[in-house]
Amino acid sequence: MPNSITRGSWILFCAGLLAASQVPAQVVPEPAWSGPLPVTDSSHPLNAAAYNQLPMDLAELGYVEEEFLVSGNAQVYDWAADGSLSVLTTGQPYTTRILVRRPADPAQFSGTAIVETFNNARDYDWAFIWPLSFEHFVEQGHAWIGVTHTAAALESLRRFDPPRYAAVGFAPARPGPACEPTPAALLGEEGLRYDLMSQVAALLKSTAGPLGASPARFVYGTTHTREFMTYANTIHKTARLADGTTPYDGFVIKTEYAPVDRIRTCVAAPAEGDSRRIVRNAGVPVMRVTAEGDALETLGVRREDSDAAGDAYRLWEVAGAPHMDRIFYQHMPVLADQVATGQPGYIANWPMAYACTPDIDLLDFLVMRYTMNAAFAAMRGWVERGVPAPRAPWLQLAETAGADPVFATDAYGNALGGVRSVYLDVPIARYQVHSPGTAVCNNLGRREPFAWSMLETLYGTADAYAERVEAALESLVTSGWLTTEDSLRLRRELLGD
């Protein structure tokens, strides 16, 4: 695929447009693929685990990392206000890359693949779900697949390593009154990513795909951002594999502020109050896991839990969890790789690039990691064993007499309601989910430890505290809010066992 699109090729692209039509059920084709791409002293994948700011040795975990190029043709869609989908163009080419981490021994593969669309807040790819849940994935033997899915990220790859990524790119955006052939539009049509996401799942379930003779039996979509929510609410409803099954078996989405994304480059995402912002009837279970730090921004898309056929749904709002914590930044690419993509380098650890008030270090708070692990476990139980995921109460809103909404808190300043954790139910600190200051400070939480006198009042003795922790852990595991493996980790953290 050419990496630069001329005005002449734009005109040829226009000539191939089709009249919009309603979308029937359609069979997902398997895309072409090549690789794994070689890793040398001078060339490695962007986001390679060994080139995180906190490097990982996957071999020590019994895992391998491989990168593949994936090429196919995709459609571009329009999404009407009534929720109906229509096809604007067909046969638009793309080439992207996928980063695969899987057990080195195929016999250890669980048969479950977790597909994460990378976060592109800084244009280059940046994994968010892998940092949260890699321990769980490795313990279970799951494969993890990171997918590059935006035109800006593909351009970052080409800048990072031009020979390695020379082939990647999207066809240009569809022109029209709202989208003239600007450099950004010429860079690529982001609407291609939705068919791309279907085709990646088809590839992972195929014996002719990069997982070879041990393909995935189940594929779950996940992301920190919003494109999988748009996909679940649109394309996935009609996409079918050759055997009639859906590409994805479920979605576990760590929701941020905006619940859905635009369907293509030249339109806006559905605005606040638009019914398309709420996912319904995805055909497979959908779980939204929202940190307390994000939940006030998503009150307008709260919806009821459901076990209805075709509309299985859960909303988990996680008490005490900030938007981000230290682990996300530690899994950014190393500074040299960030700079090579054309972006300024961002240091993952203290000192921060921005001054927050009070002056804080990045919080290392495990509650979101443990909840996401529980969500993945619950999703597998729901899909593979027919056991519905547990329902969680929403975070409680305080009575504010017409003021901006805030969440209710207990006597210690910690949130009430939502998915619980031992941190809040047997507290030794107050957990703030925002920090005053500039830029990213609002995304960062902080921990305010209780004074020793308060701890003595609450628990009396270390043994009494330990008994409370043990009881809370047992209850959380029984309720499905904590995996057994994570309960052991928490016991070691809090009790030194």
Secondary structure, 3 states (H helix, E strand, C coil): CCCCCCHHHHHHHHHCCCCCEECCCEECCCCEEECCCCCECCECCCCCHHHECCCCCHHHHCEEEEEEEEEEEEEEEEECCCCCEEEEEEEEEEEEEEEEEEECCHHHCCCEEEEEECECCCCCCECCHHHHHHHHHHHHCCEEEEECCCHHHHHHHHHHCCCCCCCCEECCCCCECCECCCHHHHHCCCCHHHHHHHHHHHHHCCCCCCCCCCCCCEEEEEECCCHHHHHHHCHHHCEECCCCCCCCCEEEEEECCCCCCCCCCCCCCCCCCCHHHCCCCCCCCEEEEEEHHHHHHHHHHCCCCECCCCCCEEEEEECCCCCECHHHHHCCECHHHHHHCCCCCCCCCCCCCCCECCCCCCCCCCHHHHHHHHHHHHHHHHHHCCCCCCCCCCECECCCCCCCCCECECCCCCECECECCHHHHCCCEEEECCCCECHHHHHECEEEECCHHHHHHHHCCHHHHHHHHHHHHHHHHHHCCCCHHHHHHHHHHHHCC
